[in-house]
Amino acid sequence: MSSTYAAATPPAFGHAMLEYFSFTPGYVNLNHGSFGSVPLPVTTESQEISRGIESCPDKFMQLQAAALVAPTRGRIAKLVGAGPDEIVFVPNASHGINTVLKNFSWHESDIIITATTTYNAVERTVQYIRDSPPHPKISVFNIAFPTTRSAILNSFGTHLRALRRAQLSVQNSEGPKLKIVAVIDSIASHPGCYLPWKEMTQICREEGVMVVIDAAHSIGQEVDINLSEVKPDFWVSNCHKWLYAKRPCAVLYVPKRNQHIIKSPFPTPHSYVSPPQHADFIELFGWTGTIDFTPYLSVNPALDFRQWLGGEHKINGYCRILALAGGKRLADILGTSLLDKSGEFTLNMVNVGLPLSTRIPEGPATKAFFSQKLITGWNAYAATYIHNGKWWVRCSTQIWNEMSDFEYIGKALKEACQELEDKYRKEGAKL
């Protein structure tokens, strides 16, 4: 841990924490969930790592990289309850999901399950696989808020059983064994909701369905993850979002029982071997071409910084309490309501209705309007989107936020929404 702060006592969470981040003065950041935010101590130590690499690139790349990455993987593995030989680094969650899905040997009557809340880039990846021979099928599971965790689980089980029955009816005893692969969010992006992914994983296991968990938002936000206990088939999470690592950095978990499925990372490394042989899983991902290892090694100072702050439970306890209270306050200001009134889907991201009619389209122009209005006009930002026919804002809470940030963004959003409504009313936009 860096001597520049390790001996100091951490300040109280809230605006006093802003001195440990690089934000523009006065910037109200309620969008940490999109890109992450790197603490200054992590930035400083990352720069030191980078200088060490550049002092002798040959020495680092040929003699040091693997030895330095291994213990870092070990720390992440311990954090998420996995074996150190079941965790590898990849650039980001989308990269990891692509790696997994494009390593399957697909058949025409195989089925890939997505959800209405699936991240757009992941949904597009599945569509790409569907568009490519042999054209496996896609089944979309509907998740529409407001709902309950029990309702999701009941309908998910029903959905899987119906697919399995239909697939068995076309299974050719002389052909390849057909499979169903479900892509499930642990914490959806839009809306920013904590889904019952552990229970959904159990249902998949009972129904003979393989499961790929898009856990982009999990590390650093979801505490007490134990992958060895939950047993997903694949699990991918970003370290540069909630864990405070440098971008881009994510981890891919593949339990030993499934490592034979991953025949090659992207790009294919020199360690690749032709089937039926299988290269060592860790070696496969150890060198996929020349990259900057700094983001992967920044996980160490990020974890050190979080320990200095008080650990995962303290960090996320503060953020969740503020998300629940701040969401209610924001809804009062906007004259709307929370998407998750019970709080059962809320961790550190809270979703609040926007005072916008359905005449306002969701598209590049509206996104650009909100970006310009909030970032340039108010020096603030939170993500806006449409779900289930209504407009919402997703606010990510972090250790530097306070209730006043919700009050400030409320004023900004209220003004922006009124301006949008006036614009479309004046132009005569139709429903």
Sequence and secondary structure as in RCSB ss.txt:
>XXXX:A:sequence
MSSTYAAATPPAFGHAMLEYFSFTPGYVNLNHGSFGSVPLPVTTESQEISRGIESCPDKFMQLQAAALVAPTRGR
IAKLVGAGPDEIVFVPNASHGINTVLKNFSWHESDIIITATTTYNAVERTVQYIRDSPPHPKISVFNIAFPTTRS
AILNSFGTHLRALRRAQLSVQNSEGPKLKIVAVIDSIASHPGCYLPWKEMTQICREEGVMVVIDAAHSIGQEVDI
NLSEVKPDFWVSNCHKWLYAKRPCAVLYVPKRNQHIIKSPFPTPHSYVSPPQHADFIELFGWTGTIDFTPYLSVN
PALDFRQWLGGEHKINGYCRILALAGGKRLADILGTSLLDKSGEFTLNMVNVGLPLSTRIPEGPATKAFFSQKLI
TGWNAYAATYIHNGKWWVRCSTQIWNEMSDFEYIGKALKEACQELEDKYRKEGAKL
>XXXX:A:secstr
  TTTTTS    SSGGGGGGS   TT EE  HHHH    HHHHHHHHHHHHHHHH HHHIIIIIHHHHHHHHHHH
HHHHHT  GGGEEEES HHHHHHHHHTTS   TT EEEEETTS HHHHHHHHHHHHSTT  EEEEE   SS  HH
HHHHHHHHHHHHHHHHHHTT  TTS    EEEEEESB SSS  B  HHHHHHHHHHTT EEEEE TTTTTTS S 
 HHHH  SEEEEESSSSS   SS EEEE  GGGTTT    SS  TT   TTS   HHHHHH SSS   HHHHTHH
HHHHHHHHHT HHHHHHHHHHHHHHHHHHHHHHHT  BS SSSTT SSEEEEE S  TTS  SHHHHHHHHIIII
IIHSEE EEEEETTEEEEEEE  TT  HHHHHHHHHHHHHHHHHHHHHHHHHT   
